[in-house]
Amino acid sequence: MAKKGSQILNFVAWLTGVLVSLAVGFAMIDGVLMIRWIPTVVTMLAGWIVVITTVIGVVLALMNQ
């Protein structure tokens, strides 16, 4: 069984990953974060994919608890 401190650290790392993924995804959707030599539409689509897969991951993680 993992120690309580380890569980808290794992949760903080997971939450940080979720927040960063959402920030990057929404920045790509809004056009703030661009990828050079790739059309804006493709970047926006990739942003939506990041946001949707992050939300699915969060839901699956919560269902697993």
Contacts in CASP RR format, 6 or more apart in sequence:
PFRMAT RR
TARGET T0000
AUTHOR 0000-0000-0000
METHOD contacts of the structure
MODEL  1
MAKKGSQILNFVAWLTGVLVSLAVGFAMIDGVLMIRWIPTVVTMLAGWIV
VITTVIGVVLALMNQ
2 10 0 8 1.000
14 61 0 8 1.000
18 54 0 8 1.000
18 58 0 8 1.000
21 50 0 8 1.000
21 51 0 8 1.000
21 54 0 8 1.000
22 50 0 8 1.000
22 51 0 8 1.000
22 54 0 8 1.000
24 33 0 8 1.000
24 47 0 8 1.000
24 50 0 8 1.000
25 33 0 8 1.000
25 46 0 8 1.000
25 47 0 8 1.000
25 48 0 8 1.000
25 50 0 8 1.000
25 51 0 8 1.000
25 54 0 8 1.000
26 47 0 8 1.000
26 51 0 8 1.000
27 33 0 8 1.000
28 35 0 8 1.000
28 43 0 8 1.000
28 44 0 8 1.000
28 46 0 8 1.000
28 47 0 8 1.000
28 50 0 8 1.000
29 44 0 8 1.000
29 47 0 8 1.000
29 48 0 8 1.000
29 51 0 8 1.000
31 40 0 8 1.000
31 43 0 8 1.000
31 44 0 8 1.000
33 43 0 8 1.000
34 40 0 8 1.000
34 43 0 8 1.000
35 42 0 8 1.000
35 43 0 8 1.000
35 46 0 8 1.000
END
